[in-house]
């Protein structure tokens, strides 16, 4: 199983973001998915860190509210809200 997202920058070039959620051995697949969601959050934070730092140095207070508009989460749309925290 894999979580995937895609960021499309202002240049129109897509940049894929992927995280494997494979359960090893007797691991619970749902637990593996939850761990994958946590890793995806880290991947996204790392991906945007240079942009946020650059904007902060340029005088912008913070990333705009729509900074993550280019990312899609097709699989996450099917998870219940209780699993998203």
N, CA, C and O atoms as a printed pandas DataFrame, in Angstrom:
     atom_number atom_name residue_name chain_id  residue_number  x_coord  y_coord  z_coord
0              1         N          UNK        A               1    0.853   -1.166    0.000
1              2        CA          UNK        A               1    0.000    0.000    0.000
2              3         C          UNK        A               1    0.903    1.233    0.000
3              4         O          UNK        A               1    2.013    1.208    0.531
4              5         N          UNK        A               2    0.418    2.281   -0.588
5              6        CA          UNK        A               2    1.199    3.512   -0.717
6              7         C          UNK        A               2    0.294    4.724   -0.619
7              8         O          UNK        A               2   -0.823    4.724   -1.136
8              9         N          UNK        A               3    0.789    5.765    0.054
9             10        CA          UNK        A               3    0.113    7.059    0.038
10            11         C          UNK        A               3    0.847    7.910   -0.977
11            12         O          UNK        A               3    2.077    7.911   -1.017
12            13         N          UNK        A               4    0.122    8.617   -1.780
13            14        CA          UNK        A               4    0.787    9.470   -2.748
14            15         C          UNK        A               4    0.059   10.800   -2.851
15            16         O          UNK        A               4   -1.157   10.887   -2.687
16            17         N          UNK        A               5    0.829   11.807   -3.122
17            18        CA          UNK        A               5    0.304   13.140   -3.338
18            19         C          UNK        A               5    1.119   13.771   -4.443
19            20         O          UNK        A               5    2.145   13.230   -4.854
20            21         N          UNK        A               6    0.680   14.879   -4.909
21            22        CA          UNK        A               6    1.383   15.565   -5.977
22            23         C          UNK        A               6    1.286   17.062   -5.752
23            24         O          UNK        A               6    0.200   17.608   -5.555
24            25         N          UNK        A               7    2.430   17.710   -5.785
25            26        CA          UNK        A               7    2.472   19.160   -5.697
26            27         C          UNK        A               7    2.728   19.688   -7.098
27            28         O          UNK        A               7    3.670   19.263   -7.766
28            29         N          UNK        A               8    1.901   20.600   -7.535
29            30        CA          UNK        A               8    2.098   21.242   -8.831
30            31         C          UNK        A               8    2.443   22.689   -8.545
31            32         O          UNK        A               8    1.609   23.462   -8.074
32            33         N          UNK        A               9    3.687   23.046   -8.836
33            34        CA          UNK        A               9    4.167   24.391   -8.564
34            35         C          UNK        A               9    3.648   25.399   -9.569
35            36         O          UNK        A               9    2.906   25.067  -10.494
36            37         N          UNK        A              10    4.053   26.620   -9.363
37            38        CA          UNK        A              10    3.631   27.695  -10.265
38            39         C          UNK        A              10    4.127   27.468  -11.682
39            40         O          UNK        A              10    3.544   27.977  -12.640
40            41         N          UNK        A              11    5.212   26.698  -11.816
41            42        CA          UNK        A              11    5.751   26.408  -13.148
42            43         C          UNK        A              11    4.963   25.315  -13.861
43            44         O          UNK        A              11    5.219   25.023  -15.030
44            45         N          UNK        A              12    3.998   24.705  -13.156
45            46        CA          UNK        A              12    3.167   23.668  -13.755
46            47         C          UNK        A              12    3.772   22.276  -13.707
47            48         O          UNK        A              12    3.153   21.313  -14.159
48            49         N          UNK        A              13    4.972   22.163  -13.164
49            50        CA          UNK        A              13    5.634   20.861  -13.083
50            51         C          UNK        A              13    5.169   20.103  -11.835
51            52         O          UNK        A              13    5.273   20.617  -10.721
52            53         N          UNK        A              14    4.660   18.891  -12.021
53            54        CA          UNK        A              14    4.238   18.102  -10.866
54            55         C          UNK        A              14    5.447   17.496  -10.150
55            56         O          UNK        A              14    6.419   17.086  -10.783
56            57         N          UNK        A              15    5.367   17.450   -8.834
57            58        CA          UNK        A              15    6.390   16.805   -8.023
58            59         C          UNK        A              15    5.684   15.783   -7.131
59            60         O          UNK        A              15    4.933   16.151   -6.228
60            61         N          UNK        A              16    5.932   14.504   -7.392
61            62        CA          UNK        A              16    5.242   13.477   -6.612
62            63         C          UNK        A              16    5.798   13.363   -5.193
63            64         O          UNK        A              16    6.990   13.555   -4.955
64            65         N          UNK        A              17    4.918   13.051   -4.275
65            66        CA          UNK        A              17    5.275   12.770   -2.884
66            67         C          UNK        A              17    4.673   11.412   -2.562
67            68         O          UNK        A              17    3.459   11.229   -2.663
68            69         N          UNK        A              18    5.520   10.452   -2.173
69            70        CA          UNK        A              18    5.033    9.094   -1.927
70            71         C          UNK        A              18    5.595    8.537   -0.624
71            72         O          UNK        A              18    6.723    8.834   -0.228
72            73         N          UNK        A              19    4.781    7.730    0.022
73            74        CA          UNK        A              19    5.182    7.046    1.247
74            75         C          UNK        A              19    4.621    5.637    1.200
75            76         O          UNK        A              19    3.437    5.439    0.928
76            77         N          UNK        A              20    5.467    4.670    1.464
77            78        CA          UNK        A              20    5.027    3.276    1.513
78            79         C          UNK        A              20    4.350    2.995    2.853
79            80         O          UNK        A              20    4.769    3.508    3.890
80            81         N          UNK        A              21    3.320    2.191    2.818
81            82        CA          UNK        A              21    2.582    1.820    4.036
82            83         C          UNK        A              21    2.504    0.300    4.161
83            84         O          UNK        A              21    1.551   -0.226    4.737
84            85         N          UNK        A              22    3.479   -0.395    3.636
85            86        CA          UNK        A              22    3.455   -1.853    3.654
86            87         C          UNK        A              22    3.545   -2.382    5.080
87            88         O          UNK        A              22    4.399   -1.963    5.861
88            89         N          UNK        A              23    2.667   -3.290    5.397
89            90        CA          UNK        A              23    2.684   -3.949    6.699
90            91         C          UNK        A              23    3.704   -5.077    6.649
91            92         O          UNK        A              23    3.708   -5.878    5.715
92            93         N          UNK        A              24    4.564   -5.138    7.651
93            94        CA          UNK        A              24    5.565   -6.197    7.686
94            95         C          UNK        A              24    5.095   -7.326    8.601
95            96         O          UNK        A              24    4.642   -7.084    9.719
96            97         N          UNK        A              25    5.206   -8.548    8.117
97            98        CA          UNK        A              25    4.840   -9.712    8.921
98            99         C          UNK        A              25    3.390   -9.700    9.345
99           100         O          UNK        A              25    2.484   -9.622    8.516
100          101         N          UNK        A              26    3.181   -9.778   10.652
101          102        CA          UNK        A              26    1.840   -9.839   11.217
102          103         C          UNK        A              26    1.304   -8.464   11.612
103          104         O          UNK        A              26    0.324   -8.369   12.352
104          105         N          UNK        A              27    1.932   -7.415   11.131
105          106        CA          UNK        A              27    1.508   -6.064   11.502
106          107         C          UNK        A              27    0.086   -5.779   11.011
107          108         O          UNK        A              27   -0.335   -6.258    9.958
108          109         N          UNK        A              28   -0.622   -5.002   11.788
109          110        CA          UNK        A              28   -1.985   -4.591   11.451
110          111         C          UNK        A              28   -1.941   -3.613   10.277
111          112         O          UNK        A              28   -1.271   -2.585   10.369
112          113         N          UNK        A              29   -2.641   -3.908    9.173
113          114        CA          UNK        A              29   -2.614   -3.013    8.015
114          115         C          UNK        A              29   -3.103   -1.604    8.335
115          116         O          UNK        A              29   -2.584   -0.633    7.783
116          117         N          UNK        A              30   -4.092   -1.477    9.217
117          118        CA          UNK        A              30   -4.584   -0.150    9.578
118          119         C          UNK        A              30   -3.505    0.626   10.325
119          120         O          UNK        A              30   -3.338    1.824   10.097
120          121         N          UNK        A              31   -2.777   -0.038   11.207
121          122        CA          UNK        A              31   -1.690    0.621   11.935
122          123         C          UNK        A              31   -0.597    1.062   10.959
123          124         O          UNK        A              31   -0.027    2.143   11.107
124          125         N          UNK        A              32   -0.312    0.228    9.971
125          126        CA          UNK        A              32    0.683    0.594    8.955
126          127         C          UNK        A              32    0.226    1.815    8.172
127          128         O          UNK        A              32    1.035    2.681    7.837
128          129         N          UNK        A              33   -1.062    1.884    7.882
129          130        CA          UNK        A              33   -1.611    3.046    7.178
130          131         C          UNK        A              33   -1.479    4.298    8.036
131          132         O          UNK        A              33   -1.092    5.353    7.533
132          133         N          UNK        A              34   -1.794    4.196    9.316
133          134        CA          UNK        A              34   -1.669    5.339   10.222
134          135         C          UNK        A              34   -0.223    5.812   10.301
135          136         O          UNK        A              34    0.036    7.015   10.318
136          137         N          UNK        A              35    0.708    4.886   10.348
137          138        CA          UNK        A              35    2.129    5.248   10.371
138          139         C          UNK        A              35    2.523    5.914    9.058
139          140         O          UNK        A              35    3.330    6.843    9.043
140          141         N          UNK        A              36    1.950    5.436    7.957
141          142        CA          UNK        A              36    2.212    6.053    6.664
142          143         C          UNK        A              36    1.702    7.485    6.603
143          144         O          UNK        A              36    2.362    8.354    6.033
144          145         N          UNK        A              37    0.535    7.737    7.184
145          146        CA          UNK        A              37   -0.022    9.093    7.221
146          147         C          UNK        A              37    0.914   10.008    8.008
147          148         O          UNK        A              37    1.163   11.144    7.605
148          149         N          UNK        A              38    1.429    9.511    9.129
149          150        CA          UNK        A              38    2.361   10.311    9.930
150          151         C          UNK        A              38    3.638   10.605    9.133
151          152         O          UNK        A              38    4.157   11.720    9.182
152          153         N          UNK        A              39    4.138    9.612    8.404
153          154        CA          UNK        A              39    5.338    9.832    7.582
154          155         C          UNK        A              39    5.047   10.825    6.455
155          156         O          UNK        A              39    5.897   11.649    6.120
156          157         N          UNK        A              40    3.854   10.749    5.871
157          158        CA          UNK        A              40    3.502   11.676    4.794
158          159         C          UNK        A              40    3.474   13.106    5.321
159          160         O          UNK        A              40    3.907   14.026    4.627
160          161         N          UNK        A              41    2.974   13.306    6.532
161          162        CA          UNK        A              41    2.987   14.643    7.127
162          163         C          UNK        A              41    4.423   15.155    7.243
163          164         O          UNK        A              41    4.689   16.329    6.985
164          165         N          UNK        A              42    5.351   14.269    7.634
165          166        CA          UNK        A              42    6.758   14.652    7.744
166          167         C          UNK        A              42    7.350   14.977    6.374
167          168         O          UNK        A              42    8.101   15.942    6.231
168          169         N          UNK        A              43    7.011   14.170    5.369
169          170        CA          UNK        A              43    7.500   14.403    4.005
170          171         C          UNK        A              43    7.029   15.765    3.505
171          172         O          UNK        A              43    7.800   16.506    2.897
172          173         N          UNK        A              44    5.779   16.091    3.757
173          174        CA          UNK        A              44    5.221   17.368    3.320
174          175         C          UNK        A              44    5.912   18.524    4.042
175          176         O          UNK        A              44    6.255   19.529    3.419
176          177         N          UNK        A              45    6.117   18.383    5.351
177          178        CA          UNK        A              45    6.788   19.438    6.113
178          179         C          UNK        A              45    8.205   19.658    5.588
179          180         O          UNK        A              45    8.636   20.801    5.436
180          181         N          UNK        A              46    8.926   18.583    5.313
181          182        CA          UNK        A              46   10.280   18.697    4.772
182          183         C          UNK        A              46   10.266   19.315    3.376
183          184         O          UNK        A              46   11.139   20.111    3.032
184          185         N          UNK        A              47    9.289   18.951    2.596
185          186        CA          UNK        A              47    9.175   19.480    1.232
186          187         C          UNK        A              47    8.987   20.996    1.245
187          188         O          UNK        A              47    9.607   21.705    0.454
188          189         N          UNK        A              48    8.134   21.492    2.141
189          190        CA          UNK        A              48    7.827   22.913    2.176
190          191         C          UNK        A              48    8.771   23.739    3.035
191          192         O          UNK        A              48    8.762   24.966    2.942
192          193         N          UNK        A              49    9.592   23.098    3.876
193          194        CA          UNK        A              49   10.477   23.838    4.777
194          195         C          UNK        A              49   11.332   24.878    4.038
195          196         O          UNK        A              49   11.369   26.025    4.484
196          197         N          UNK        A              50   12.017   24.548    2.938
197          198        CA          UNK        A              50   12.833   25.566    2.260
198          199         C          UNK        A              50   12.000   26.748    1.742
199          200         O          UNK        A              50   12.458   27.890    1.766
200          201         N          UNK        A              51   10.795   26.472    1.282
201          202        CA          UNK        A              51    9.939   27.555    0.786
202          203         C          UNK        A              51    9.508   28.484    1.916
203          204         O          UNK        A              51    9.496   29.705    1.762
204          205         N          UNK        A              52    9.155   27.891    3.049
205          206        CA          UNK        A              52    8.719   28.685    4.201
206          207         C          UNK        A              52    9.885   29.513    4.730
207          208         O          UNK        A              52    9.719   30.689    5.052
208          209         N          UNK        A              53   11.071   28.899    4.820
209          210        CA          UNK        A              53   12.249   29.628    5.301
210          211         C          UNK        A              53   12.608   30.771    4.354
211          212         O          UNK        A              53   12.940   31.870    4.798
212          213         N          UNK        A              54   12.542   30.509    3.054
213          214        CA          UNK        A              54   12.857   31.545    2.079
214          215         C          UNK        A              54   11.877   32.707    2.190
215          216         O          UNK        A              54   12.277   33.870    2.143
216          217         N          UNK        A              55   10.599   32.391    2.336
217          218        CA          UNK        A              55    9.597   33.444    2.478
218          219         C          UNK        A              55    9.795   34.229    3.769
219          220         O          UNK        A              55    9.614   35.447    3.796
220          221         N          UNK        A              56   10.168   33.523    4.845
221          222        CA          UNK        A              56   10.394   34.189    6.132
222          223         C          UNK        A              56   11.576   35.151    6.034
223          224         O          UNK        A              56   11.533   36.236    6.614
224          225         N          UNK        A              57   12.614   34.778    5.319
225          226        CA          UNK        A              57   13.770   35.648    5.149
226          227         C          UNK        A              57   13.447   36.830    4.249
227          228         O          UNK        A              57   14.054   37.895    4.364
228          229         N          UNK        A              58   12.495   36.634    3.362
229          230        CA          UNK        A              58   12.108   37.698    2.436
230          231         C          UNK        A              58   11.128   38.691    3.025
231          232         O          UNK        A              58   10.699   39.623    2.343
232          233         N          UNK        A              59   10.768   38.501    4.289
233          234        CA          UNK        A              59    9.881   39.443    4.941
234          235         C          UNK        A              59    8.445   38.977    5.055
235          236         O          UNK        A              59    7.633   39.655    5.685
236          237         N          UNK        A              60    8.104   37.835    4.463
237          238        CA          UNK        A              60    6.736   37.337    4.611
238          239         C          UNK        A              60    6.607   36.692    5.987
239          240         O          UNK        A              60    7.508   35.973    6.419
240          241         N          UNK        A              61    5.520   36.937    6.662
241          242        CA          UNK        A              61    5.344   36.449    8.028
242          243         C          UNK        A              61    5.236   34.938    8.087
243          244         O          UNK        A              61    5.857   34.314    8.948
244          245         N          UNK        A              62    4.478   34.343    7.213
245          246        CA          UNK        A              62    4.255   32.900    7.238
246          247         C          UNK        A              62    3.761   32.460    5.877
247          248         O          UNK        A              62    3.453   33.272    5.005
248          249         N          UNK        A              63    3.695   31.156    5.723
249          250        CA          UNK        A              63    3.168   30.619    4.470
250          251         C          UNK        A              63    1.697   30.998    4.356
251          252         O          UNK        A              63    0.988   31.001    5.362
252          253         N          UNK        A              64    1.229   31.314    3.169
253          254        CA          UNK        A              64   -0.181   31.662    3.009
254          255         C          UNK        A              64   -1.085   30.466    3.327
255          256         O          UNK        A              64   -0.649   29.315    3.299
256          257         N          UNK        A              65   -2.337   30.763    3.625
257          258        CA          UNK        A              65   -3.288   29.708    3.968
258          259         C          UNK        A              65   -3.441   28.686    2.852
259          260         O          UNK        A              65   -3.768   27.529    3.117
260          261         N          UNK        A              66   -3.213   29.086    1.628
261          262        CA          UNK        A              66   -3.392   28.175    0.506
262          263         C          UNK        A              66   -2.071   27.549    0.057
263          264         O          UNK        A              66   -1.982   27.073   -1.075
264          265         N          UNK        A              67   -1.049   27.535    0.907
265          266        CA          UNK        A              67    0.270   27.029    0.525
266          267         C          UNK        A              67    0.229   25.558    0.133
267          268         O          UNK        A              67    1.083   25.105   -0.629
268          269         N          UNK        A              68   -0.734   24.813    0.631
269          270        CA          UNK        A              68   -0.791   23.384    0.332
270          271         C          UNK        A              68   -1.871   23.051   -0.680
271          272         O          UNK        A              68   -2.259   21.890   -0.807
272          273         N          UNK        A              69   -2.362   24.051   -1.403
273          274        CA          UNK        A              69   -3.409   23.811   -2.388
274          275         C          UNK        A              69   -2.971   22.884   -3.509
275          276         O          UNK        A              69   -3.811   22.217   -4.114
276          277         N          UNK        A              70   -1.680   22.824   -3.799
277          278        CA          UNK        A              70   -1.204   21.994   -4.895
278          279         C          UNK        A              70   -1.099   20.526   -4.555
279          280         O          UNK        A              70   -0.783   19.719   -5.429
280          281         N          UNK        A              71   -1.355   20.149   -3.306
281          282        CA          UNK        A              71   -1.211   18.759   -2.888
282          283         C          UNK        A              71   -2.577   18.100   -2.867
283          284         O          UNK        A              71   -3.551   18.669   -2.376
284          285         N          UNK        A              72   -2.633   16.897   -3.404
285          286        CA          UNK        A              72   -3.885   16.148   -3.386
286          287         C          UNK        A              72   -3.696   14.893   -2.552
287          288         O          UNK        A              72   -2.611   14.312   -2.534
288          289         N          UNK        A              73   -4.718   14.486   -1.882
289          290        CA          UNK        A              73   -4.705   13.292   -1.052
290          291         C          UNK        A              73   -5.870   12.398   -1.437
291          292         O          UNK        A              73   -6.865   12.359   -0.713
292          293         N          UNK        A              74   -5.787   11.685   -2.537
293          294        CA          UNK        A              74   -6.939   10.891   -2.952
294          295         C          UNK        A              74   -7.307    9.822   -1.928
295          296         O          UNK        A              74   -8.493    9.597   -1.688
296          297         N          UNK        A              75   -6.343    9.169   -1.327
297          298        CA          UNK        A              75   -6.637    8.109   -0.373
298          299         C          UNK        A              75   -7.124    8.674    0.951
299          300         O          UNK        A              75   -8.021    8.106    1.574
300          301         N          UNK        A              76   -6.549    9.779    1.384
301          302        CA          UNK        A              76   -6.906   10.341    2.680
302          303         C          UNK        A              76   -8.349   10.809    2.724
303          304         O          UNK        A              76   -8.931   10.917    3.803
304          305         N          UNK        A              77   -8.927   11.084    1.582
305          306        CA          UNK        A              77  -10.315   11.515    1.546
306          307         C          UNK        A              77  -11.248   10.424    2.054
307          308         O          UNK        A              77  -12.385   10.715    2.427
308          309         N          UNK        A              78  -10.791    9.175    2.077
309          310        CA          UNK        A              78  -11.635    8.066    2.495
310          311         C          UNK        A              78  -11.407    7.662    3.947
311          312         O          UNK        A              78  -12.088    6.764    4.443
312          313         N          UNK        A              79  -10.476    8.296    4.635
313          314        CA          UNK        A              79  -10.219    7.966    6.026
314          315         C          UNK        A              79  -11.169    8.746    6.927
315          316         O          UNK        A              79  -11.439    9.919    6.671
316          317         N          UNK        A              80  -11.674    8.113    7.969
317          318        CA          UNK        A              80  -12.527    8.840    8.903
318          319         C          UNK        A              80  -11.694    9.878    9.661
319          320         O          UNK        A              80  -10.500    9.676    9.880
320          321         N          UNK        A              81  -12.317   10.976   10.058
321          322        CA          UNK        A              81  -11.593   12.052   10.749
322          323         C          UNK        A              81  -10.833   11.579   11.976
323          324         O          UNK        A              81   -9.785   12.144   12.288
324          325         N          UNK        A              82  -11.312   10.575   12.680
325          326        CA          UNK        A              82  -10.629   10.093   13.883
326          327         C          UNK        A              82   -9.251    9.535   13.575
327          328         O          UNK        A              82   -8.392    9.496   14.456
328          329         N          UNK        A              83   -9.022    9.098   12.332
329          330        CA          UNK        A              83   -7.720    8.552   11.953
330          331         C          UNK        A              83   -6.768    9.622   11.452
331          332         O          UNK        A              83   -5.582    9.354   11.260
332          333         N          UNK        A              84   -7.262   10.810   11.241
333          334        CA          UNK        A              84   -6.449   11.861   10.662
334          335         C          UNK        A              84   -5.649   12.630   11.710
335          336         O          UNK        A              84   -4.798   13.438   11.339
336          337         N          UNK        A              85   -5.884   12.415   12.987
337          338        CA          UNK        A              85   -5.164   13.156   14.015
338          339         C          UNK        A              85   -4.045   12.344   14.598
339          340         O          UNK        A              85   -3.333   12.820   15.482
